[in-house]
C-alpha cells in the first residue's frame, strides 16, 4: 500500500516506488542526426525540465518555448551532459523508478547534438501539445495528498546562499512513499528544504 506524502521534498525523498528491470542500454542510433527543438528537444524538456523550469516555479528560467530556451543552449548542454540537470541523485544503474525524470543517454546525446548543430527551432508543426500544469501553490501531483505533515516554520533571509535546514516533523507512520512534495505556506516562501522519510 502506498500513500502520497505532502511534506517530503522530491529531491530528498527516499523513493521506494516500483523497482523493476534494468533498462536496455541506449544506443547512439536512437539519437536523431539533426535534432530540432520542436521535434526532439521539447518533448524531453516537457518530461524532465518543465516541472521546475516554467514561470512561477523554482528554476531561474523557463524551458517552455524555443525563445525562452535558446539563450541557455550552451549551459543546458553543460548541465545535462554533466548530469547536474535534471536533479536526480539515485543511482541510474540500479533498477528503474517511476516517476523517473532522469535522462537516458540517448536523450542527453540528443540535447548535446541539438546544441552542437546550432540549436535550431525546427517546424512548429512538430511540437507536442503544451503540457497543462496544476495552478501554482496547489498540489502538483493532481490530487489531494493522503497525509499532510507540517514542519516548524523556517525563516529564510531574502538574500544569501542556499540553506539546508533540517526541520523534523513526525509522520507517525512507516510506509512506502509514492509521491512527495513540499508546499510553501505562502508565495513568500520560495526555496524549500528537502526532507528524508524514515
Ligand atoms: C527539480 C527541479 C528542476 C528540474 C526538474 C530541472 N531543473 Fe534546471 N535548475 C533548477 C534550479 C533550482 C536551478 C538553479 C539552481 C542551480 O543551478 O542549482 C536550475 C539551473 C539550471 C541551469 C543552470 C542555469 C545557469 O545559471 O547557468 C540549467 C542550464 C538548467 N537548470 C537546465 C535544466 C534542464 C535542461 C532540465 C531538464 C533536462 C532541468 N534543468 C531540470 C531546477 C530544476
Boltz pocket constraint, residues with backbone or C-beta under 6 A from the ligand:
constraints:
  - pocket:
      binder: B
      contacts: [[A, 44], [A, 45], [A, 48], [A, 49], [A, 50], [A, 51], [A, 52], [A, 53], [A, 58], [A, 59], [A, 60], [A, 72], [A, 75], [A, 76], [A, 77], [A, 79], [A, 80], [A, 85], [A, 86], [A, 87], [A, 101], [A, 103]]
      max_distance: 6.0
